[in-house]
Amino acid sequence: MESKLENLLYASRWLLAPIYFGLSLALLAIAVMFFREVAHIVPLLFEMKEADLVLVVLSLVDLALVGGLLVMVMLSGYENFVSQIDLDDGKEKLSWLGKLDSGSLKQKVAASIVAISSIHLLKAFMNAQHIDNDKLMWYVLIHLTFVVSAAAMALVDRLNQH
């Protein structure tokens, strides 16, 4: 009985597979949003102010970071918790694939969140004349919370290694 229960529990990891596939659909949605934004600015490129162009570029960088985060979580999560990804010899394999354990993945996710938050904060500062000071203060506090959390997670992981 115990063996069957353990086998069932172990097999239940496959319930994560559709979730990781769902992340690939989210990645597709991010790509659509990225190219929609590019198509939107191309006709306006020569009429845009420099600050507006920088804001659009920051939005594109933000989407690219979120996309990279999705790929990292999707592939390494699948490999860590569901099954090893077997690619044919000669096919391109990401250098980090198979090397990110759950602790490393957590650190990379935290660093990506800090980077994404930094872009949002920079966009807010570039548009500061239109944003209430209290709202701007909350943006900074939330960003600092992400930074402190990421640093604390990295410190705890480093202490656990020793």
C-alpha positions in Angstrom: 0.0 0.0 0.0 2.8 2.4 1.0 4.6 1.7 -2.3 1.6 2.4 -4.4 0.9 5.7 -2.6 4.5 6.8 -3.1 4.3 5.9 -6.8 1.1 7.9 -7.1 2.6 10.9 -5.3 5.7 10.7 -7.5 3.6 10.4 -10.7 1.5 13.4 -9.7 4.5 15.6 -10.6 3.2 15.4 -14.2 0.3 17.6 -13.1 2.8 20.4 -13.4 3.5 19.7 -17.1 0.3 21.5 -18.4 1.1 24.4 -16.1 4.5 24.8 -17.8 2.9 24.5 -21.2 0.5 27.3 -20.1 3.6 29.4 -19.4 4.6 28.9 -23.1 1.2 30.3 -24.1 1.9 33.3 -21.8 5.2 33.7 -23.6 3.4 33.8 -26.9 1.1 36.5 -25.5 4.2 38.5 -24.4 5.6 38.2 -27.9 2.4 39.4 -29.5 2.3 42.4 -27.1 6.0 43.1 -28.0 5.5 43.2 -31.7 2.1 45.1 -31.3 4.0 47.8 -29.5 6.8 47.9 -32.1 4.1 48.1 -34.9 2.4 50.9 -33.0 5.6 53.1 -32.7 7.1 52.6 -36.1 4.7 55.1 -37.9 5.1 57.6 -35.1 8.9 57.3 -34.8 9.8 60.6 -36.5 7.1 62.5 -34.5 8.0 61.2 -31.1 9.8 63.1 -28.4 13.0 61.5 -27.1 11.5 60.9 -23.7 8.5 59.1 -25.2 10.7 56.9 -27.3 12.8 56.0 -24.2 9.5 55.1 -22.4 8.5 52.8 -25.2 11.9 51.2 -25.4 11.8 50.6 -21.6 8.4 48.9 -22.1 10.0 46.7 -24.8 12.9 45.8 -22.5 10.4 45.1 -19.7 8.5 42.6 -22.0 11.8 41.0 -23.0 12.8 40.5 -19.3 9.4 39.0 -18.5 9.7 36.7 -21.5 13.2 35.6 -20.4 11.8 35.0 -16.9 9.0 32.9 -18.3 11.5 30.7 -20.3 13.7 30.3 -17.3 10.8 29.3 -15.0 9.2 27.1 -17.7 12.2 25.1 -18.7 14.1 24.8 -15.4 10.9 24.2 -13.5 9.9 21.4 -15.8 13.3 19.9 -15.6 13.6 20.2 -11.8 10.1 19.0 -11.0 8.8 16.9 -13.9 11.3 15.3 -16.2 14.7 15.9 -17.7 14.6 17.5 -21.1 16.2 15.2 -23.6 17.4 17.1 -26.8 18.9 15.3 -29.7 22.6 15.6 -30.2 23.4 18.4 -32.5 20.4 20.5 -31.4 21.1 23.7 -29.6 20.9 23.5 -25.8 20.8 26.4 -23.5 24.0 26.4 -21.4 22.1 26.8 -18.1 19.6 24.0 -18.8 20.0 21.2 -16.3 22.2 23.4 -14.1 19.6 25.5 -12.3 18.3 23.9 -9.1 15.3 25.3 -7.3 17.5 27.6 -5.2 19.3 29.1 -8.2 16.0 29.5 -10.0 14.6 31.3 -7.0 17.6 33.7 -7.0 17.3 34.3 -10.8 13.5 35.0 -10.5 14.1 37.4 -7.6 16.8 39.2 -9.7 14.5 39.4 -12.7 11.7 40.8 -10.6 14.1 43.5 -9.3 15.2 44.3 -12.8 11.5 44.5 -14.0 10.7 46.7 -11.0 13.6 48.9 -11.8 12.3 49.5 -15.3 8.9 50.4 -14.0 10.4 52.8 -11.4 12.5 54.4 -14.1 9.4 54.8 -16.3 7.6 56.4 -13.3 10.5 58.8 -12.7 10.6 59.8 -16.4 6.9 60.6 -16.1 7.1 62.0 -12.5 5.5 65.4 -13.4 2.2 63.5 -14.0 2.4 61.2 -10.9 1.3 62.1 -7.4 4.3 62.2 -4.9 2.6 59.7 -2.6 2.2 57.3 -5.5 5.8 57.8 -6.5 6.9 57.1 -2.9 4.9 53.8 -2.9 6.7 52.8 -6.2 10.1 53.4 -4.5 9.1 51.5 -1.3 7.7 48.6 -3.3 10.9 48.5 -5.4 13.1 48.6 -2.3 11.1 45.8 -0.8 11.9 43.7 -3.9 15.6 44.6 -3.6 15.8 43.8 0.1 13.9 40.5 -0.4 16.2 39.4 -3.3 19.3 40.3 -1.3 18.0 38.4 1.8 17.2 35.3 -0.3 20.7 35.4 -1.8 22.2 35.8 1.7 20.2 32.9 3.1 21.2 30.7 0.1 24.8 31.6 0.6 24.7 30.8 4.3 23.1 27.5 3.5 26.0 26.6 1.2 28.5 26.8 4.0 
